[in-house]
Amino acid sequence: MKSAPLVLITNDDGITAPGIAHLVSIARQLGDVFIVAPDKPQSGMGHAITINSTLRVHKTAYYGGTNEYSCSGTPVDCVKIAINKLVPRKPDLILSGINHGSNLSINVIYSGTMSAAVEGAVEGIPSIGFSLCDYAHEADFTQASPFLQRIIKNTIENSLKKGVCLNVNIPKLKEDEIKGIKICRQADSMWVEEFDERSDPYGRPYYWLTGEFKNLEPEAKDTDVWANDNGYISIVPIHADMTATVAMNDLKNQFAND
């Protein structure tokens, strides 16, 4: 008899965040769940790993299961230590999230949520990062449940190309307002950043990073930003290979005689 899929779940908002709680409830309908998540919020950590201090792992019981742990490290640390030390076998699937807030477009390179999924893909494990475009702590994660179940089930049944993971962003809409799922490319965008300068009680300056997200191609209808803005759940397949293939031929020609 074939065993149920082993699903490793992590996030970057911390093990007690509402988003991971909802993801756990969905995944338990589809497989055996193993949870290893940060013991505190780790948003914006990107692909950071812990190399200059120790990692600590503690058994928890937030979700009533025997296989759940908090980790003192980053989301990528959680994936690494889970695979190498905690799970009984290689997971069949890694799920990360559900993140509070968008990981659309350029945000993917800063995201701890998505870096955990990328790390899973690097390990050869089909992985998905989920984000809800709602930063409120009381955000309603239930509205997209049928769509998330479909995406997870499809990935279990069909897997993914080696090294590929999925970046899934969910618009802040009611279930009956979500128009469906669109497979997209990452929008060309940037953050127009500002550093708000303030002074501490001793008159010394400190800085607070602020900024405005700018979509550089608002009319393009094949991007993740357009999909979310127009009521669709966006799926962007991504991988860790950062080779700029569009520049290869030019560079080969420029260095042809070397």
C-alpha positions in Angstrom: 0.0 0.0 0.0 1.4 3.4 -1.0 2.0 5.7 1.9 0.5 9.2 2.1 2.6 12.1 0.7 4.9 13.6 3.3 4.4 17.4 3.3 6.9 19.7 5.0 5.5 23.1 6.0 7.3 26.2 6.9 6.9 30.0 6.6 8.5 33.3 7.4 5.9 34.9 9.7 6.6 32.4 12.6 5.1 29.1 13.7 2.2 30.7 15.4 1.1 32.9 12.5 -2.5 32.5 11.2 -1.3 31.8 7.7 0.6 28.7 8.5 -2.2 27.4 10.7 -4.6 27.6 7.7 -2.0 25.9 5.4 -1.6 23.1 7.8 -5.3 22.5 7.9 -5.5 22.2 4.1 -2.4 20.1 3.8 -3.6 17.6 6.4 -6.4 16.7 4.0 -3.9 15.7 1.4 -1.0 14.0 3.2 1.1 13.6 6.3 2.2 16.9 7.6 5.6 17.8 9.2 6.0 21.4 10.5 9.4 23.2 11.0 8.9 26.9 11.1 10.8 30.0 12.7 10.1 30.7 16.3 9.7 34.4 15.5 8.9 36.5 12.4 11.6 36.3 9.7 10.0 38.4 6.9 12.4 39.9 4.3 15.2 37.5 5.2 15.5 36.3 1.6 17.8 33.3 1.3 19.7 34.0 4.5 21.2 31.1 6.5 22.6 31.0 10.0 26.4 30.4 10.0 27.7 32.6 12.8 25.6 31.3 15.7 23.9 28.2 16.8 20.5 26.9 15.7 18.0 25.6 18.2 15.0 23.5 17.6 12.1 22.9 20.0 9.2 20.5 19.8 5.9 22.3 19.8 2.2 21.4 20.0 0.4 24.4 18.5 -1.3 22.2 15.9 -2.0 19.1 17.9 0.4 16.9 16.0 3.5 15.0 17.0 5.7 16.3 14.1 6.0 20.0 14.6 9.1 22.1 15.6 10.1 25.7 16.0 13.5 26.8 14.9 15.6 29.8 15.9 16.8 30.3 12.4 15.6 31.6 9.1 13.0 30.0 6.7 15.8 28.5 4.7 17.4 27.2 7.9 14.1 25.5 8.7 14.1 23.6 5.4 17.7 22.6 5.7 17.5 21.3 9.2 14.2 19.6 8.6 15.6 17.7 5.6 18.9 16.8 7.2 17.9 16.2 10.8 14.2 16.0 11.5 12.0 14.4 8.9 11.9 10.6 8.7 12.4 10.6 4.9 12.7 13.0 2.0 9.5 15.1 1.8 7.3 14.6 -1.2 6.3 18.3 -1.1 7.3 21.5 0.7 4.8 24.3 1.3 5.7 27.7 2.6 3.3 30.3 3.9 0.7 31.5 3.8 2.5 34.8 3.9 0.8 37.9 5.2 1.2 40.3 2.2 2.2 40.1 -1.5 5.3 38.4 -2.9 4.5 39.5 -6.4 7.2 40.4 -8.9 10.5 41.7 -7.5 9.4 41.0 -4.0 10.3 37.3 -4.6 14.0 38.0 -4.1 13.5 39.5 -0.7 10.9 37.0 0.5 11.7 34.5 3.3 8.5 32.6 2.3 9.7 32.2 -1.3 13.3 31.5 -0.4 12.1 28.5 1.7 10.3 27.2 -1.5 13.4 27.8 -3.6 15.6 25.9 -1.1 13.2 23.0 -1.5 13.5 23.1 -5.2 17.3 23.2 -4.9 16.9 20.0 -2.9 14.9 18.4 -5.7 11.6 18.6 -3.9 8.5 20.1 -5.5 7.8 23.2 -3.5 5.2 26.0 -3.4 5.2 29.4 -1.7 1.8 30.9 -0.9 1.1 34.6 -0.2 -2.1 36.5 0.5 -2.2 40.1 -0.5 -3.4 41.2 2.9 -1.1 42.4 5.6 -3.7 42.5 8.4 -3.1 40.0 11.2 -6.8 39.1 11.0 -6.7 38.4 7.3 -9.2 35.8 6.1 -7.2 32.9 4.6 -10.3 30.7 4.1 -11.6 32.4 1.0 -9.0 30.8 -1.4 -9.1 27.4 0.2 -10.6 25.5 -2.8 -8.0 27.0 -5.1 -5.1 26.2 -2.7 -6.3 22.6 -2.4 -6.4 22.3 -6.2 -2.9 23.7 -6.6 -1.4 21.5 -3.9 -3.2 18.4 -5.2 -2.1 19.1 -8.7 1.5 19.4 -7.6 1.3 16.1 -5.7 -0.1 14.3 -8.6 2.0 15.9 -11.4 5.1 17.0 -9.6 7.2 19.9 -11.0 10.2 20.1 -13.3 13.4 19.5 -11.3 14.6 22.7 -9.6 11.3 24.6 -10.2 9.0 25.9 -7.5 5.8 27.9 -7.6 5.2 31.4 -6.4 1.4 31.7 -5.7 -0.2 35.0 -4.8 -3.8 35.3 -3.7 -5.7 38.5 -4.1 -7.6 40.0 -1.2 -11.1 38.9 -2.4 -14.0 36.8 -1.3 -14.1 33.2 -2.7 -16.9 34.1 -5.2 -14.9 37.1 -6.4 -11.8 35.2 -7.3 -12.0 34.6 -11.1 -9.6 31.7 -11.2 -6.0 30.8 -11.6 -3.5 32.3 -14.1 -0.1 31.0 -14.9 2.1 34.2 -15.3 5.5 35.6 -15.6 7.1 37.9 -13.0 6.2 41.5 -13.7 9.0 44.0 -14.3 8.9 46.2 -11.3 11.0 48.0 -8.7 10.8 49.6 -5.3 11.3 53.4 -5.3 13.0 53.5 -1.9 13.4 56.2 0.7 15.2 56.2 4.0 13.2 58.2 6.6 15.9 59.8 8.8 15.1 60.3 12.5 17.0 61.0 15.7 17.2 58.9 18.8 17.0 60.5 22.3 20.8 61.2 22.2 20.5 63.1 18.9 22.1 60.3 16.8 20.5 59.6 13.4 18.8 56.4 12.6 16.9 55.3 9.4 13.6 53.6 8.6 13.3 52.1 5.1 10.2 53.1 3.3 9.2 53.0 -0.4 6.7 52.7 -3.1 6.2 49.6 -5.3 6.2 50.6 -9.0 5.0 48.2 -11.8 7.0 49.2 -14.9 4.6 47.4 -17.3 1.1 48.1 -16.0 -0.6 47.2 -19.4 1.0 43.8 -19.7 -1.7 41.2 -19.2 0.6 38.2 -18.7 2.2 39.2 -15.4 1.5 38.2 -11.8 0.7 41.8 -10.8 -1.9 42.2 -13.6 -3.5 38.9 -12.6 -3.8 39.8 -8.9 -5.0 43.3 -9.8 -7.7 41.8 -12.0 -9.0 39.1 -9.5 -6.9 36.1 -10.3 -4.6 33.9 -8.3 -1.3 34.1 -10.0 1.2 31.2 -10.3 4.8 32.0 -11.4 7.2 29.1 -11.8 10.6 30.1 -10.6 14.0 28.5 -10.0 17.4 29.3 -8.4 19.3 29.5 -11.7 19.9 33.2 -12.1 21.8 33.0 -15.4 20.7 35.9 -17.7 20.3 33.9 -20.8 19.3 37.0 -22.8 22.9 38.3 -22.4 24.7 35.1 -23.3 25.1 35.7 -27.0 26.2 39.3 -26.7 28.9 38.4 -24.2 30.1 35.5 -26.2 30.5 37.8 -29.2 32.3 40.4 -27.1 34.8 37.9 -25.8 35.0 35.7 -28.9 38.7 36.3 -29.4 39.7 35.6 -25.8 
